[in-house]
């Protein structure tokens, strides 16, 4: 049997490392590294790269994917309508189709100064927790604002007042690198104007959220729970200041608290529930899990507006439509990486590890054998996320709790596909509220547990920064 040092040396060579130490230097790509989604990975990298079915999805199952796609893309209409399969929009809403926020199944952005509506960015609302709201907090994670609810809707059907308008202004925040270069970040100032239902609670907390990309969600759902919890245990044992923790959230279907993994604060337990809450909050559409419109008691016109429910009380989004949209969103494929053997990309990967970014952006998993879809099972995937909550510092704080997430904590977002944002979405706005105008700005906003990594990046010279960005853009 070879000695331990020899075995480690062989492992280093297999991973393309020149050394197994705290700052590895990658000299070649790992086997299968370009296939971020395992066998489900697709090879296209054009504007439609986020809208393709899993590569291993057989033709017999692509029909459901296409039908789900049609319900994801097509606008819903106001009830009553002859289009009974798609009516019931509103009364309050942020968009009339899923694609309205997830444009080309990609990333949303904050509103432009002259925008009529925020569209692909929404605003969460809540008031501080209190003991008398314990049951509400257990099942919704927050205490909704009494008049406007938990989500600010800036659009409405005729006869119902929208809740108001969303605007964002920015203040410059200069950041200096060790070599003297300066980057000017943007600190957002959120403004809700033209309030349709009077003043808000004086202690209302606000959180702007852009729509995240849709790729690989079924694969993330298929990561075993024990793998996510193992991330938290390993970080706690390491004791280096990184202390990710799972969110525990309410599952509407199971009527109990479970692990959260979707949303900017891991506030949703499953992809189906994420879809149900989006139908409800974003478009005002009822489902069997949420058979009510998103109207508060103060919004009487909203409560009295016609709906698109069936004659026997069937919800506006039927179980079959919900099933098809779930199948579609589970099987949106992850694009293959580009340039994994490029020397600059490999140098950037080494710098990524040197800065400690992989401590939260966990590179690799194997999905569960009992995944919801057979094509998603037993796949070696590379999402670059631990799916845990981390304190990201005061600069990114929204001061709004969500289940067990504090006002400074955010779930580590997956990085796969991030280099195709410009190609697919036509912009490079990043972070939960889209404040970062490029990937370097996104890195520089990292604080809290990521402060050491940010400081490492600030010490990089121009060539090292370019290499780091080359790696990130290859994902």
C-alpha positions in Angstrom: 0.0 0.0 0.0 1.5 3.4 -0.9 2.3 5.8 1.9 -0.1 8.6 2.8 2.0 11.4 1.2 2.2 9.4 -2.0 -1.6 8.8 -2.0 -2.1 12.6 -1.4 0.3 13.4 -4.3 -1.7 11.2 -6.6 -4.9 12.8 -5.5 -3.4 16.3 -6.2 -2.4 15.2 -9.7 -5.9 13.9 -10.4 -7.4 17.2 -9.4 -5.0 19.1 -11.5 -3.1 20.6 -8.5 0.6 21.3 -8.3 0.4 21.2 -4.5 -2.1 20.1 -1.8 -1.8 23.0 0.6 -3.9 25.9 1.8 -3.4 27.8 -1.5 -3.6 25.2 -4.3 -2.4 26.0 -7.8 -4.5 24.4 -10.5 -2.6 23.4 -13.6 -5.3 21.5 -15.5 -9.0 21.0 -15.4 -10.5 18.3 -13.3 -12.1 15.3 -15.1 -15.7 16.3 -16.1 -15.3 19.8 -14.8 -16.9 21.4 -17.8 -20.1 19.5 -17.3 -21.5 21.6 -14.4 -24.8 19.8 -14.4 -23.5 16.3 -14.9 -25.2 14.4 -17.7 -27.9 17.0 -17.8 -25.5 19.7 -19.0 -26.1 21.4 -22.3 -23.4 22.7 -24.6 -25.1 25.8 -26.1 -23.8 29.2 -24.8 -26.0 31.6 -26.9 -28.9 33.8 -25.8 -31.1 30.7 -25.3 -28.5 28.9 -23.1 -30.7 29.0 -20.0 -33.9 27.8 -21.7 -33.0 24.3 -22.8 -34.1 21.0 -21.3 -31.7 18.7 -19.5 -29.5 17.1 -22.1 -30.4 13.6 -20.8 -34.1 14.2 -20.9 -35.5 11.7 -23.5 -37.7 12.9 -26.3 -40.8 11.2 -24.8 -40.5 13.5 -21.8 -39.8 16.7 -23.7 -43.4 17.2 -24.5 -44.2 18.0 -20.9 -41.2 20.3 -20.8 -42.5 22.2 -23.8 -46.0 22.5 -22.4 -44.6 23.7 -19.1 -42.5 26.2 -21.0 -45.7 27.6 -22.7 -47.3 28.2 -19.3 -44.1 29.8 -18.0 -43.8 32.1 -21.0 -47.3 33.1 -21.9 -49.1 36.0 -20.2 -52.1 35.3 -17.9 -55.2 37.4 -18.4 -57.8 39.1 -16.2 -60.9 37.2 -15.2 -63.5 36.7 -16.4 -62.2 35.6 -19.8 -62.9 33.1 -22.5 -59.3 32.0 -22.0 -60.3 30.0 -18.9 -57.0 28.1 -18.6 -55.0 31.3 -18.1 -57.4 33.8 -16.5 -57.4 35.1 -12.9 -54.5 37.5 -13.1 -54.2 39.8 -10.1 -56.0 41.7 -8.7 -52.5 42.9 -7.4 -49.4 41.8 -9.3 -45.8 42.5 -10.3 -46.0 40.9 -13.7 -48.3 38.9 -16.0 -46.0 36.0 -16.8 -43.2 34.1 -15.2 -40.9 35.2 -18.0 -41.7 38.8 -17.1 -39.3 38.5 -14.2 -37.1 35.6 -15.4 -36.4 37.0 -18.8 -35.1 34.2 -21.1 -35.0 32.2 -17.8 -32.2 34.4 -16.6 -31.4 37.0 -14.0 -33.6 40.1 -13.2 -32.3 43.6 -12.8 -33.3 46.7 -10.8 -35.6 49.3 -12.6 -34.1 52.0 -14.8 -34.7 55.6 -13.6 -37.4 56.1 -16.2 -39.0 52.6 -15.8 -42.8 52.5 -15.4 -42.7 49.4 -13.3 -39.9 47.5 -11.5 -40.9 44.2 -13.4 -37.9 41.9 -12.6 -37.3 43.2 -9.2 -39.7 43.0 -6.3 -39.7 44.4 -2.8 -40.4 42.2 0.3 -42.1 43.9 3.3 -42.4 43.0 7.0 -42.5 44.5 10.4 -40.5 43.4 13.5 -41.3 40.1 15.1 -43.3 40.0 18.3 -44.5 37.1 20.6 -48.2 37.5 19.5 -47.2 36.7 15.9 -45.5 33.4 16.8 -47.8 31.3 14.6 -47.5 33.7 11.7 -43.8 33.7 11.9 -43.6 29.9 12.1 -45.6 29.5 8.9 -44.5 32.6 6.9 -41.1 33.4 8.3 -42.1 37.1 8.8 -44.8 39.4 10.1 -46.3 41.0 6.9 -46.9 44.7 6.8 -50.5 45.1 8.0 -51.8 47.1 5.0 -49.5 46.1 2.1 -48.7 42.5 3.1 -45.5 40.7 2.6 -44.8 41.8 -1.0 -45.1 45.2 -2.7 -47.1 45.0 -5.9 -46.7 47.9 -8.2 -49.3 46.7 -10.8 -53.0 45.9 -10.6 -56.0 45.1 -12.7 -58.5 47.8 -13.7 -60.6 49.0 -10.8 -57.9 48.1 -8.2 -55.2 50.6 -7.1 -51.7 49.3 -7.4 -49.7 49.5 -4.1 -47.4 52.1 -5.5 -44.2 52.7 -7.5 -40.7 51.4 -6.9 -37.6 53.6 -7.5 -33.9 53.1 -6.7 -31.3 55.8 -6.4 -27.6 55.2 -5.8 -24.8 56.7 -3.8 -21.2 56.2 -4.8 -19.0 54.1 -2.5 -15.3 54.1 -3.6 -13.1 51.1 -2.8 -9.3 51.1 -3.2 -7.1 48.2 -4.2 -3.7 47.7 -2.7 -2.1 48.8 -6.0 -4.0 52.1 -5.9 -6.8 51.3 -8.3 -10.2 52.5 -7.3 -13.6 50.9 -8.0 -16.7 53.0 -7.3 -19.5 50.8 -5.9 -23.2 51.8 -5.8 -25.1 51.9 -2.5 -28.8 51.6 -3.4 -31.5 53.7 -1.8 -34.9 52.1 -2.2 -38.0 54.4 -2.6 -41.6 53.4 -2.5 -43.8 56.2 -3.8 -47.4 56.9 -4.7 -48.7 54.6 -2.0 -52.1 53.4 -3.0 -53.4 52.5 0.5 -52.0 55.1 2.8 -48.9 55.1 5.0 -47.1 52.0 6.0 -46.3 50.8 9.5 -43.5 53.1 10.9 -41.2 50.1 11.5 -41.6 48.5 8.1 -38.5 46.7 6.8 -37.9 46.5 3.1 -35.8 44.1 1.0 -35.4 44.5 -2.8 -34.9 41.2 -4.7 -34.1 40.7 -8.3 -35.3 37.4 -10.0 -32.5 34.8 -9.9 -31.7 32.6 -13.0 -33.8 29.4 -13.4 -31.1 27.0 -14.4 -30.2 23.9 -12.4 -33.0 24.2 -9.8 -34.0 20.6 -10.1 -30.4 19.6 -9.5 -30.2 21.8 -6.4 -33.4 20.2 -5.1 -31.7 16.8 -5.6 -28.7 17.6 -3.4 -29.1 15.4 -0.3 -30.0 17.2 2.9 -27.2 15.6 4.7 -24.7 17.0 2.3 -25.9 20.6 3.0 -25.9 19.9 6.8 -22.4 18.5 6.4 -21.2 21.8 4.9 -22.4 23.6 8.0 -20.7 21.0 10.3 -17.4 21.2 8.4 -17.4 25.0 8.5 -18.1 25.0 12.2 -15.2 22.6 12.8 -12.8 24.6 10.6 -13.2 27.6 12.9 -11.9 30.1 10.4 -14.7 32.6 10.7 -17.0 30.9 8.1 -20.1 29.7 9.9 -22.8 28.9 7.4 -26.1 27.5 8.8 -29.2 26.1 7.3 -32.5 27.9 7.3 -35.5 26.1 8.7 -38.7 27.0 7.0 -42.4 26.0 6.8 -43.5 23.4 4.2 -47.0 24.2 3.1 -47.7 20.7 1.8 -46.2 18.7 4.8 -47.4 21.3 7.4 -44.1 21.2 9.2 -40.7 22.9 9.5 -38.0 21.6 7.1 -34.7 22.6 5.5 -34.9 25.6 3.3 -32.8 25.8 0.1 -34.5 28.2 -2.4 -34.7 32.0 -2.5 -32.2 34.7 -1.6 -32.5 33.7 2.1 -33.3 30.0 1.6 -36.8 30.7 2.6 -38.5 28.0 0.5 -38.1 24.3 1.0 -39.0 23.0 -2.4 -39.2 24.1 -6.0 -43.0 23.4 -6.1 -43.6 25.7 -3.1 -41.3 28.3 -4.7 -43.5 28.2 -7.8 -46.7 28.4 -5.8 -45.6 31.5 -3.9 -44.4 33.1 -7.1 -47.8 32.5 -8.7 -49.5 34.0 -5.7 -47.3 37.0 -4.9 -46.0 37.9 -8.4 -49.2 37.4 -10.4 -52.0 37.0 -7.9 -52.9 33.5 -9.0 -54.4 30.9 -6.7 -53.3 27.3 -6.4 -54.5 24.4 -4.2 -51.6 25.2 -1.8 -52.5 28.9 -1.7 -56.2 29.2 -2.6 -56.4 32.9 -1.8 -55.5 36.2 -3.5 -52.7 38.3 -2.0 -55.0 41.0 -0.6 -54.9 42.4 2.9 -58.1 43.4 4.9 -57.4 47.0 4.0 -57.6 46.3 0.3 -61.3 45.9 -0.2 -61.4 46.4 -4.0 -58.8 43.6 -4.3 -60.9 41.3 -2.2 -64.0 42.0 -4.2 -62.5 41.7 -7.7 -63.6 38.8 -10.0 -61.3 35.7 -10.0 -60.6 32.9 -12.3 -61.5 30.0 -10.0 -63.5 27.2 -11.6 -67.2 26.6 -11.0 -66.5 24.1 -8.2 -63.8 26.3 -6.6 -60.9 24.9 -8.6 -57.9 27.3 -8.3 -56.8 29.6 -11.1 -53.6 27.5 -11.6 -54.8 23.9 -11.9 -52.9 21.0 -10.4 -51.9 19.9 -14.0 -50.6 23.4 -14.9 -48.6 23.5 -11.7 -47.2 20.0 -12.4 -46.1 21.1 -15.9 -44.5 24.3 -14.7 -42.7 22.3 -12.0 -41.4 19.8 -14.5 -40.2 22.7 -16.7 -38.4 24.5 -13.9 -36.9 21.3 -12.6 -35.4 20.4 -16.0 -33.9 23.7 -17.2 -30.4 22.7 -17.9 -27.1 24.2 -16.8 -24.8 25.2 -19.7 -21.3 23.7 -19.9 -18.4 25.8 -18.8 -16.1 27.4 -21.4 -12.3 27.4 -21.3 -11.8 25.1 -18.4 -8.2 24.4 -19.6 -7.3 28.0 -20.4 -4.2 29.0 -18.3 -5.8 32.3 -17.2 -9.0 30.5 -16.1 -6.9 28.0 -14.1 -4.9 30.8 -12.6 -8.1 32.5 -11.6 -9.4 29.2 -10.1 -6.3 29.1 -7.9 -6.9 32.7 -6.8 -10.5 31.8 -6.0 -9.3 29.1 -3.7 -6.5 31.2 -2.3 -9.0 33.9 -1.3 -11.1 31.2 0.4 -14.2 31.7 -1.8 -14.8 27.9 -2.0 -15.5 27.9 1.8 -19.0 29.1 1.0 -19.2 28.5 -2.8 -18.9 24.7 -2.4 -17.8 23.5 -5.8 -19.2 19.9 -6.1 -21.9 17.5 -5.0 -23.4 14.2 -6.1 -27.2 14.3 -6.3 -29.4 11.8 -4.6 -30.3 8.5 -6.1 -34.0 9.2 -5.4 -34.2 12.6 -7.1 -37.6 13.7 -8.1 -36.8 13.1 -11.8 -34.6 10.2 -12.9 -32.5 12.5 -15.2 -31.4 14.5 -12.1 -30.3 11.4 -10.0 -26.7 10.4 -9.3 -25.3 13.4 -11.1 -21.9 14.9 -10.2 -22.7 18.6 -10.3 -20.7 21.8 -9.7 -23.1 24.7 -8.6 -20.5 26.5 -6.4 -22.8 27.0 -3.4 -23.2 25.5 0.1 -26.9 26.6 0.1 -26.3 27.9 3.6 -27.0 31.3 5.3 -24.0 33.5 5.9 -23.5 36.9 7.6 -22.5 39.1 4.7 -21.9 42.2 6.7 -23.6 45.5 7.2 -23.1 46.7 3.6 -25.4 44.0 2.2 -27.8 43.8 5.2 -31.5 44.4 4.6 -32.2 44.2 8.4 -35.2 41.9 7.6 -35.4 38.4 9.2 -36.9 35.5 7.3 -37.6 32.3 9.3 -34.2 31.8 11.0 -32.2 34.1 8.6 -31.1 37.3 10.2 -31.1 40.7 8.6 -27.4 40.3 7.7 -27.6 36.8 6.3 -28.0 35.6 2.8 -27.9 32.1 1.2 -24.8 31.5 -0.9 -26.0 31.9 -4.5 -24.9 29.2 -7.0 -22.3 30.5 -9.5 -23.0 28.1 -12.4 -23.9 30.0 -15.5 -22.9 33.4 -14.1 -20.5 34.1 -17.0 -23.4 33.9 -19.5 -25.4 36.6 -17.8 -24.7 39.3 -20.4 -25.3 36.9 -23.2 -28.7 35.7 -21.9 -30.0 38.6 -19.9 -28.4 41.5 -21.7 -26.9 43.0 -18.5 -24.4 42.2 -15.7 -26.3 43.2 -12.6 -25.6 41.0 -9.6 -26.4 40.4 -5.9 -29.8 40.2 -4.3 -30.9 43.7 -5.4 -28.8 44.0 -8.5 -26.6 46.8 -7.1 -23.4 45.3 -8.5 -22.8 46.3 -12.1 -20.3 43.5 -12.8 -18.7 40.5 -11.0 -15.8 42.5 -9.5 -18.3 44.9 -7.8 -20.2 41.8 -6.5 -17.1 40.4 -5.0 -16.1 43.8 -3.4 -19.5 44.0 -1.6 -18.7 40.9 0.4 -18.3 41.6 4.1 -19.0 39.8 7.3 -17.9 36.2 7.1 -16.5 37.0 3.6 -14.4 40.0 4.7 -11.2 38.0 4.6 -11.9 36.9 1.1 -12.7 40.4 0.0 -9.5 41.7 1.5 -7.5 39.0 -0.4 -9.1 40.2 -3.6 -8.2 43.8 -2.8 -4.6 42.7 -2.5 -4.6 41.3 -6.1 -2.9 43.2 -8.8 -4.6 43.9 -12.2 -3.4 40.6 -13.8 -4.7 38.6 -10.8 -8.0 40.4 -10.9 -8.4 39.6 -14.6 -7.6 36.0 -14.0 -10.2 35.7 -11.2 -12.8 37.3 -13.4 -11.8 34.9 -16.3 -12.5 32.0 -14.0 -15.9 33.4 -12.8 -16.9 34.1 -16.4 -16.0 30.5 -17.3 -18.6 29.1 -14.9 
